[in-house]
Amino acid sequence: MLLKEFDLDAPCLNKSERHKFRLETRCISSLYERFFNKKLKTDKCWKVLVEGVTSVTKPCVRDQLGVFTIEVLFDFELYSKASDDEKKVQILELLQKGIIQIGELQGWDICPFNEAYQKVIDVSYINDWVWGKPIMNSSKNLKAEVYCQHGLYKFTSAIRVYNKSGGLILDKEVVNEQPDEFAFTKYFGRLKWTSQNQIMLEAKDGATVSLLTVSMDN
């Protein structure tokens, strides 16, 4: 079994605050996942879940159908008063602390986790990326891509089009969703040129997310 997913939860909070916390923390957890590119084989674990709590009542690692779960002390009052940048730092520290605790108890190689942790810091906690591969139109004079930005409070993606000189000639937001993969991955089915100057993003179900016309004067 390969460990490839990491997440945070706050079971000590009320339902709405817990949901809010899970949404806000997902941008850092998913960034950590992307940087954790080592194939770590485990006997049972495919995901690590770190629970931020005000008091540790379950100090042992719990195996919940392959989700290894651990409680870690977390100051929610401090978190609520923090700036957005400070929140991201606190999120990463909580995630890493729980992961390392589980890793050490399980005898895992800690190096891949430390590498992912450092890479998140190196990119200044910014979870931006290009979905899929950029595509050229048939004339090879326009290139389009879907640029994604995953923040604390929202996820957005934009269709960006560049001319043959590399100049950005179109940057149009086409998705604005909650910052959770369950909310936004449905939009990413296929990016395609429908003509020399029309670019379309299709959802996974084939529905049109956006159809844009690019000015050929650029």
C-alpha positions as CSV (number, residue, x, y, z in Angstrom):
1,M,0.0,0.0,0.0
2,L,1.3,3.5,-0.9
3,L,1.0,6.4,1.4
4,K,0.0,9.4,-0.7
5,E,-2.6,11.5,1.1
6,F,-2.5,13.8,4.1
7,D,-5.2,15.8,5.8
8,L,-6.2,17.8,8.8
9,D,-9.3,17.8,11.0
10,A,-10.5,19.5,14.2
11,P,-13.0,17.2,15.9
12,C,-13.1,19.3,19.0
13,L,-14.8,22.2,17.2
14,N,-18.5,22.6,16.5
15,K,-19.8,21.4,13.1
16,S,-19.5,24.7,11.2
17,E,-16.1,25.7,12.6
18,R,-14.8,22.2,12.0
19,H,-15.9,22.4,8.3
20,K,-14.3,25.9,8.0
21,F,-11.1,24.6,9.4
22,R,-11.0,21.6,7.1
23,L,-11.6,23.9,4.1
24,E,-8.9,26.5,5.1
25,T,-6.3,23.9,5.8
26,R,-6.7,21.9,2.6
27,C,-4.5,24.3,0.5
28,I,-1.5,23.4,2.6
29,S,-2.3,19.7,2.9
30,S,-2.7,19.4,-0.9
31,L,0.5,21.3,-1.5
32,Y,2.3,18.9,0.9
33,E,0.8,16.0,-1.0
34,R,2.1,17.3,-4.3
35,F,5.6,17.6,-2.9
36,F,5.5,14.2,-1.3
37,N,6.6,12.4,-4.5
38,K,8.3,9.5,-2.8
39,K,6.5,6.2,-3.2
40,L,6.5,5.1,0.5
41,K,5.1,1.6,0.8
42,T,3.4,0.8,4.1
43,D,1.7,-2.3,5.4
44,K,-1.7,-0.7,5.9
45,C,-1.6,3.1,5.6
46,W,-2.7,5.0,2.5
47,K,-3.5,8.3,4.3
48,V,-2.4,10.3,7.4
49,L,-5.0,12.3,9.2
50,V,-3.8,14.8,11.9
51,E,-6.5,15.9,14.3
52,G,-5.9,19.3,16.0
53,V,-7.2,19.2,19.5
54,T,-7.2,21.3,22.7
55,S,-6.6,18.2,24.8
56,V,-5.1,14.9,23.7
57,T,-7.4,12.1,24.9
58,K,-6.3,9.5,22.4
59,P,-2.5,9.5,22.4
60,C,-2.1,6.4,20.2
61,V,-2.1,6.1,16.5
62,R,-5.5,4.9,15.3
63,D,-5.9,2.8,12.2
64,Q,-9.2,3.8,10.6
65,L,-9.4,1.5,7.5
66,G,-5.9,2.5,6.4
67,V,-6.2,6.1,7.5
68,F,-3.6,6.5,10.3
69,T,-5.0,9.1,12.7
70,I,-3.3,11.0,15.6
71,E,-4.2,13.8,17.9
72,V,-1.9,16.8,18.2
73,L,-2.4,19.9,20.5
74,F,-3.3,23.0,18.6
75,D,-4.1,26.6,19.7
76,F,-7.3,27.4,17.8
77,E,-7.6,30.8,19.5
78,L,-4.2,31.8,18.2
79,Y,-5.0,30.5,14.8
80,S,-8.3,32.5,14.6
81,K,-6.4,35.7,15.3
82,A,-3.5,35.0,12.9
83,S,-3.0,36.6,9.5
84,D,-3.4,34.5,6.4
85,D,0.3,34.0,6.1
86,E,0.6,33.0,9.8
87,K,-2.3,30.6,9.4
88,K,-0.5,28.8,6.6
89,V,2.6,28.4,8.8
90,Q,0.5,27.1,11.7
91,I,-1.3,24.6,9.4
92,L,2.0,23.2,8.1
93,E,3.5,22.9,11.5
94,L,0.4,21.0,12.8
95,L,0.4,18.7,9.8
96,Q,4.1,18.0,10.0
97,K,4.1,17.4,13.7
98,G,1.4,14.7,13.4
99,I,3.0,13.1,10.4
100,I,6.4,12.9,12.1
101,Q,4.9,11.4,15.2
102,I,3.2,8.7,13.2
103,G,6.2,8.1,11.0
104,E,8.6,7.7,14.0
105,L,6.2,5.3,15.7
106,Q,5.8,3.2,12.5
107,G,9.5,3.2,11.8
108,W,9.1,5.0,8.4
109,D,11.9,6.9,6.7
110,I,11.4,10.5,7.8
111,C,13.4,12.1,5.1
112,P,10.6,12.3,2.4
113,F,8.4,14.0,4.9
114,N,11.0,16.6,5.8
115,E,11.7,17.2,2.1
116,A,8.0,17.9,1.4
117,Y,7.8,20.1,4.5
118,Q,10.8,22.2,3.3
119,K,9.5,22.5,-0.3
120,V,6.2,24.0,1.0
121,I,8.3,26.6,2.8
122,D,10.5,27.2,-0.2
123,V,7.5,28.1,-2.3
124,S,6.2,30.5,0.4
125,Y,3.2,28.3,1.1
126,I,1.7,29.2,-2.2
127,N,-0.4,26.5,-3.8
128,D,-0.5,27.6,-7.5
129,W,-0.1,25.2,-10.4
130,V,-1.0,24.6,-14.1
131,W,-3.6,21.9,-14.5
132,G,-2.7,19.4,-17.2
133,K,-0.5,20.4,-20.1
134,P,-0.7,23.7,-22.1
135,I,-2.1,23.1,-25.6
136,M,-1.4,24.9,-28.9
137,N,-4.0,25.7,-31.5
138,S,-3.6,24.1,-34.9
139,S,-1.7,27.1,-36.3
140,K,0.8,26.9,-33.5
141,N,0.5,30.6,-32.8
142,L,-1.6,30.5,-29.6
143,K,-1.0,28.4,-26.4
144,A,-3.6,27.9,-23.7
145,E,-3.3,26.6,-20.2
146,V,-5.5,26.4,-17.0
147,Y,-3.8,28.2,-14.2
148,C,-5.0,27.2,-10.7
149,Q,-4.7,29.0,-7.4
150,H,-5.7,27.2,-4.2
151,G,-5.9,29.5,-1.2
152,L,-7.3,29.4,2.3
153,Y,-10.8,30.6,1.4
154,K,-11.3,29.8,-2.2
155,F,-10.0,27.9,-5.2
156,T,-9.9,29.7,-8.6
157,S,-8.7,28.7,-12.0
158,A,-8.2,30.9,-15.1
159,I,-7.7,30.1,-18.8
160,R,-4.5,31.9,-19.9
161,V,-3.6,32.3,-23.5
162,Y,-0.2,33.3,-24.8
163,N,0.9,34.4,-28.3
164,K,3.8,32.8,-30.2
165,S,6.2,35.3,-28.6
166,G,5.1,34.2,-25.1
167,G,3.1,37.2,-24.3
168,L,0.0,36.8,-22.2
169,I,-3.0,38.0,-24.2
170,L,-5.9,36.5,-22.2
171,D,-6.3,35.7,-18.5
172,K,-9.9,34.9,-17.7
173,E,-11.1,33.4,-14.4
174,V,-13.4,30.4,-15.2
175,V,-13.8,28.6,-11.8
176,N,-14.4,30.1,-8.4
177,E,-15.1,27.4,-5.8
178,Q,-14.6,26.2,-2.2
179,P,-11.0,25.3,-1.5
180,D,-11.5,21.6,-1.6
181,E,-10.9,19.0,-4.3
182,F,-14.4,17.6,-3.9
183,A,-15.7,21.0,-5.0
184,F,-13.4,21.9,-7.9
185,T,-12.0,18.8,-9.5
186,K,-15.3,18.2,-11.3
187,Y,-14.5,21.1,-13.6
188,F,-11.4,19.6,-15.1
189,G,-12.3,17.2,-17.9
190,R,-10.6,18.5,-21.0
191,L,-9.1,21.7,-22.4
192,K,-9.4,22.0,-26.2
193,W,-9.3,24.4,-29.1
194,T,-12.7,24.4,-30.9
195,S,-11.3,26.7,-33.7
196,Q,-8.2,28.8,-34.4
197,N,-9.2,31.3,-31.8
198,Q,-11.7,29.6,-29.5
199,I,-10.7,27.7,-26.4
200,M,-13.0,25.5,-24.3
201,L,-12.7,24.0,-20.9
202,E,-15.0,21.0,-20.5
203,A,-16.0,19.5,-17.1
204,K,-15.6,15.8,-16.4
205,D,-19.2,15.2,-17.3
206,G,-18.7,16.9,-20.7
207,A,-20.5,20.2,-19.8
208,T,-18.9,23.4,-21.0
209,V,-17.2,25.3,-18.1
210,S,-16.1,28.1,-20.4
211,L,-15.8,28.9,-24.1
212,L,-13.6,31.9,-24.8
213,T,-12.7,33.7,-28.0
214,V,-9.2,35.1,-28.4
215,S,-8.5,38.2,-30.4
216,M,-6.2,37.3,-33.3
217,D,-4.9,40.9,-33.4
218,N,-2.5,40.2,-30.5
